[in-house]
Amino acid sequence: MSSPDPTVARVVSTGPSRRAATVVPRWPAPGAATPVRCRLEIPAALLDRLHATANARHGAVDSFLLAAHLAVLSAVTGEPAPVAGLITESAVRPVRAEVGGRSWRELAAGVVEVHAGSEVESVLDLSPGGVVHEGVLGVRFADGGLSVTSRSDSLDAEAVTRMAGYHLSALRLLADDLDAVHRVEDLLSEQEIRHQLRDLAGPRAPLGERMFAELFTEQARRRPDDIAVSHRDRSWTYRELDERSTEVAADLLDRGLATGQIVAVVTARDLGWAAAVLGVLRAGGAYLPVDPGAAASRIAGVLDQADCSMVLAGAGIDGATVGAGRCVLTIDELLGTGASATTVAVGADALAYVYFTSGSTGTPKGVMCEHAGLLNHLLAKIADMQLTPGEVVAQTASQCFDISLWQLLAPLLCGGSSRIVDSEVLLDVDAFRDELATSGVRVAQLVPSYFEVLVARLESRPGGLGPLRAMSVTGEVLRPDLVRRWFACCPGITLVNAYGATELSDDTTHAVLRHPDEPVTLGRAVRNVDVSLIGDDLSLLPLGAPGEIAFSGVCVGRGYLGDEEQTARAFRPDPHRPGQRLYRTGDLGRWLPGGRLEFLGRRDEQIRIRGARVEIGEVEHGLADIDGVDSAAVVVDSGEGREAILVAFFTGSGKLDGGEVRARLAAQLPGQLVPTYVHRLDRLPWPRWRPRLGTPTGRTPLRPRPPNGRWPPPGPKCCTCRWNGSGTRTTSSASAALPCRWCGCWSNWTGWCHCGRCWRTRCSPSSPR
């Protein structure tokens, strides 16, 4: 292998193509930077096979070595066409190849030379004597061995050893079958696969045979006079909550409620709501929360979709609101009757609840979760939040968000109490601070956008938060600067960054932060939860490589109510853990040293607005259903340090204006799906696809693409105005336009560009690349 392959030395160039050099994911070691090196001997039999294969195609082994290196680089970076440095004599030459979906033969033959837009980080040295280079990752084949070098501040010794192993595995795969298309997981050693499947999973703890309702009944017997739930100036003890929820359960059972049958609860959050939730669960039913303030058409639509025949209703909710043909039971009339019933013992796999979330097709998706997932999450919250008897947990979330369930139920399993906080109180941050103090709240949970409002108020008006000892944030990305500001105001209050999905029985990872300088990650999996980073083919990825976050085990729900197609797409049998369901979150992440998980973003159009999951497609469907709207699109306007908002644009006929369109949307969609601003345009200035059913891809273009399939970059002169984030457009000169951070070309005022590479990607000039 000492003589350079002439095929490699004369890499075919496709012209002056400029490509960004591939960035090698870091896996650093603490302490001062030191050189790191690993050398592995290549078995003689493998060398012989490589030479025999090269001779058969009239080439040399070096082209295979380059193919193996590019395959490894693609695996560890997630880039389907990585750019690496190649040394055949003395200079480093950037080369590139399409790796994804190609055979080893096609990969070896498809290497091209490019002009790198930055310094290459990964270098393959095939020169006769070796050349010193400054790459993050250096690989050299010489004297029958493989050497991998780096520095400990980039890759520690363990990571360098793994890199060497990936290269050796790639050579074996290549020698076994030159025409095979490799799977990334095949590069991993058995030891690494075992580490990912076992060591990175959550701790194991038995659930037992009794589910929540039975465990609550036990708590009620154990501490009948302790406060269980409170709201405003009223409170119920465990005995009272036990009796009130039993009365609800008895009425449902008398009416023939079957185990797992869906019961809707349409009421505001108060003590009656708490009794209704527990009553449904104690009767063996499945809880379905419905916002009483939603439009009657949406309420009826959700109930129709859930095939729900029984409704527990609050004041002012009647048959006209929920639709005809349903049994509507007024909660207040069920309470105080003295009716009794035995709590129904349900199995771990029985349906516990259904939550409807935003759907990309325009129809909300009903997520079904089971009792085992519910109980496991409640016990995980108790363990990681260290809940103890007598402690008060703030119940702040809307009943239509899944986090509302643990805020109500978790303290009831450990002898604590839940304090229901009205939405009106949350709207006044000073009133919320007073509520925390006067109610003796010890644990609370907020979404980061509201959490930032609280922190800002603490900075402008210093003061305590009463006996609060732990704050959890969930639903949105938690920024490091916000963590530092929190600990500057509240140095003794633990911060827990929680991450999960409705499909996963709520939160599945926790990162417990106690100091301002701790890295902000998703943390580790909670008890009995398995987490993996996977590729499109569900294969495991190298440690540190970006991939899709997927969960498996007791946390995974059944799927989407009445939607087998969507269920099959997101819920799969776990190929690595037989008998378990796997849920693909659509979120991107990567493993960090210490087994922590880092969030990298989304792979689709789903976003979070004030902690609520929002599918852009559902908003656009709502716009399309409005008479007079011809075409429409929705973008996310966000900037560092401020909350993301939705902004809608539409074209239409008649005198329809933005205010009227927004009002119509507000009448049919939940508040978090209603755009903050709606603007009418003469035409949409960008190509847009509107999700629509009935097409193979699920998307129908609003206008055809150009014949060559690419939109030309608009250039600075076509950028005549920019969105300024305040609900208006401002005229600006060409020099004020900013380049798109995604691809480098000039964007228009919407923050999108038409370059063909990212014209379907929402890339704001102010957002990170």
Secondary structure, DSSP 4 states (H G I P E B T S, - for coil): --SPPHHHHTPEEEEEEEEPPPPPPPBPPSSS--EEEEEEEPPHHHHHHHHHHHHHTT--HHHHHHHHHHHHHHHHH--SS-EEEEESSSSEEEEE---TT--HHHHHHT-EEEEESS--SEEEE--SS------SEEEEEETTEEEEEEETTTB-HHHHHHHHHHHHHHHHHHHH-TTPPPPGGGGS-HHHHHIIIIITSPPP----S--HHHHHHHHHHH-TTSEEEEETTEEEEHHHHHHHHHHHHHHHHHTTPPTT-EEEEES-SSHHHHHHHHHHHHTT-EEEEE-TTS-HHHHHHHHHHHT--EEEE-TT--HHHH-TT-EEEEHHHHTTS----PPPP--TTSEEEEEEE--TTSS-EEEEEEHHHHHHHHHHHHHHTT--TT-EEEE-S-TTSTHHHHHHHGGGGTT-EEEE--HHHHHSHHHHHHHHHHTTEEEEEE-HHHHHHHHHHHHHS----TT--EEEE-SSPPPHHHHHHHHHH-TTSEEEEEEEEGGGTEEEEEEEE-STTS----BEE-TTEEEEEE-TTS-B--TT--EEEEEEETT---EETT-HHHHHHHEEE-SSSTT-EEEEEEEEEEEETTTEEEEEEESSSEEEETTEEEEHHHHHHHHHTSTTEEEEEEEEEEETTEEEEEEEEEEESTT--HHHHHHHHHHHS-GGGS-SEEEE-SS-SS--EEE-TTSTTSEEESSPPPTTS-PPP--GGG--EEE-SSSSEEE--GGG--B-TTTSSBP-TTS---SSSSTTS---TTS--
